[in-house]
Amino acid sequence: MTQKTKRLLEQVETWPAEDQEELASVASEIESRRTGIYNLSDTERARIRQGIAAAEEGNFAPESEMEEFYKLHREA
């Protein structure tokens, strides 16, 4: 670890929790990029489970929403 990184991490201990969480999020993105492995957050995991449950119940986005989605992304 570089000296600059060590000094910064020592300072991080004095930061508010919200700022520490932001740094952790950025560091996680860097780690994901380096390793090719993305770790889901608890929120992402919960939303994926909700989506799977909705799909299993036959609840899908209405056709009108999908048309708008495709329109936006095809033109991009």
CNS distance restraints for C-alpha pairs under 8 A (distance, minus, plus):
assign (resid   1 and name CA) (resid   5 and name CA) 6.49 0.50 0.50
assign (resid   1 and name CA) (resid   6 and name CA) 6.74 0.50 0.50
assign (resid   2 and name CA) (resid   6 and name CA) 6.31 0.50 0.50
assign (resid   3 and name CA) (resid   7 and name CA) 6.16 0.50 0.50
assign (resid   4 and name CA) (resid   8 and name CA) 6.20 0.50 0.50
assign (resid   5 and name CA) (resid   9 and name CA) 6.10 0.50 0.50
assign (resid   6 and name CA) (resid  10 and name CA) 6.31 0.50 0.50
assign (resid   7 and name CA) (resid  11 and name CA) 6.46 0.50 0.50
assign (resid   8 and name CA) (resid  12 and name CA) 6.21 0.50 0.50
assign (resid   9 and name CA) (resid  13 and name CA) 6.84 0.50 0.50
assign (resid  10 and name CA) (resid  14 and name CA) 7.80 0.50 0.50
assign (resid  11 and name CA) (resid  15 and name CA) 7.07 0.50 0.50
assign (resid  12 and name CA) (resid  20 and name CA) 6.61 0.50 0.50
assign (resid  13 and name CA) (resid  20 and name CA) 7.89 0.50 0.50
assign (resid  15 and name CA) (resid  19 and name CA) 6.20 0.50 0.50
assign (resid  15 and name CA) (resid  20 and name CA) 6.31 0.50 0.50
assign (resid  16 and name CA) (resid  20 and name CA) 6.41 0.50 0.50
assign (resid  17 and name CA) (resid  21 and name CA) 6.12 0.50 0.50
assign (resid  18 and name CA) (resid  22 and name CA) 6.34 0.50 0.50
assign (resid  19 and name CA) (resid  23 and name CA) 6.30 0.50 0.50
assign (resid  20 and name CA) (resid  24 and name CA) 6.18 0.50 0.50
assign (resid  21 and name CA) (resid  25 and name CA) 6.15 0.50 0.50
assign (resid  22 and name CA) (resid  26 and name CA) 6.36 0.50 0.50
assign (resid  23 and name CA) (resid  27 and name CA) 6.08 0.50 0.50
assign (resid  24 and name CA) (resid  28 and name CA) 6.02 0.50 0.50
assign (resid  25 and name CA) (resid  29 and name CA) 6.36 0.50 0.50
assign (resid  26 and name CA) (resid  30 and name CA) 6.42 0.50 0.50
assign (resid  27 and name CA) (resid  31 and name CA) 6.18 0.50 0.50
assign (resid  28 and name CA) (resid  32 and name CA) 6.06 0.50 0.50
assign (resid  29 and name CA) (resid  33 and name CA) 6.21 0.50 0.50
assign (resid  29 and name CA) (resid  38 and name CA) 7.83 0.50 0.50
assign (resid  30 and name CA) (resid  34 and name CA) 6.19 0.50 0.50
assign (resid  31 and name CA) (resid  35 and name CA) 6.03 0.50 0.50
assign (resid  31 and name CA) (resid  37 and name CA) 7.91 0.50 0.50
assign (resid  32 and name CA) (resid  36 and name CA) 5.28 0.50 0.50
assign (resid  32 and name CA) (resid  37 and name CA) 5.01 0.50 0.50
assign (resid  32 and name CA) (resid  38 and name CA) 4.99 0.50 0.50
assign (resid  32 and name CA) (resid  39 and name CA) 7.41 0.50 0.50
assign (resid  33 and name CA) (resid  37 and name CA) 7.37 0.50 0.50
assign (resid  33 and name CA) (resid  38 and name CA) 7.96 0.50 0.50
assign (resid  40 and name CA) (resid  44 and name CA) 5.78 0.50 0.50
assign (resid  40 and name CA) (resid  45 and name CA) 5.93 0.50 0.50
assign (resid  41 and name CA) (resid  45 and name CA) 6.14 0.50 0.50
assign (resid  42 and name CA) (resid  46 and name CA) 6.11 0.50 0.50
assign (resid  43 and name CA) (resid  47 and name CA) 6.21 0.50 0.50
assign (resid  44 and name CA) (resid  48 and name CA) 6.16 0.50 0.50
assign (resid  45 and name CA) (resid  49 and name CA) 6.27 0.50 0.50
assign (resid  46 and name CA) (resid  50 and name CA) 6.21 0.50 0.50
assign (resid  47 and name CA) (resid  51 and name CA) 6.17 0.50 0.50
assign (resid  48 and name CA) (resid  52 and name CA) 6.20 0.50 0.50
assign (resid  49 and name CA) (resid  53 and name CA) 6.10 0.50 0.50
assign (resid  50 and name CA) (resid  54 and name CA) 6.10 0.50 0.50
assign (resid  51 and name CA) (resid  55 and name CA) 6.13 0.50 0.50
assign (resid  52 and name CA) (resid  56 and name CA) 6.11 0.50 0.50
assign (resid  53 and name CA) (resid  57 and name CA) 6.32 0.50 0.50
assign (resid  54 and name CA) (resid  58 and name CA) 6.30 0.50 0.50
assign (resid  54 and name CA) (resid  59 and name CA) 5.01 0.50 0.50
assign (resid  54 and name CA) (resid  60 and name CA) 7.08 0.50 0.50
assign (resid  55 and name CA) (resid  59 and name CA) 5.27 0.50 0.50
assign (resid  55 and name CA) (resid  60 and name CA) 6.14 0.50 0.50
assign (resid  61 and name CA) (resid  65 and name CA) 6.35 0.50 0.50
assign (resid  61 and name CA) (resid  66 and name CA) 6.62 0.50 0.50
assign (resid  62 and name CA) (resid  66 and name CA) 6.51 0.50 0.50
assign (resid  63 and name CA) (resid  67 and name CA) 6.10 0.50 0.50
assign (resid  64 and name CA) (resid  68 and name CA) 6.35 0.50 0.50
assign (resid  65 and name CA) (resid  69 and name CA) 6.15 0.50 0.50
assign (resid  66 and name CA) (resid  70 and name CA) 6.13 0.50 0.50
assign (resid  67 and name CA) (resid  71 and name CA) 6.04 0.50 0.50
assign (resid  68 and name CA) (resid  72 and name CA) 6.19 0.50 0.50
assign (resid  69 and name CA) (resid  73 and name CA) 6.27 0.50 0.50
assign (resid  70 and name CA) (resid  74 and name CA) 5.69 0.50 0.50
assign (resid  71 and name CA) (resid  75 and name CA) 6.32 0.50 0.50
assign (resid  72 and name CA) (resid  76 and name CA) 6.50 0.50 0.50
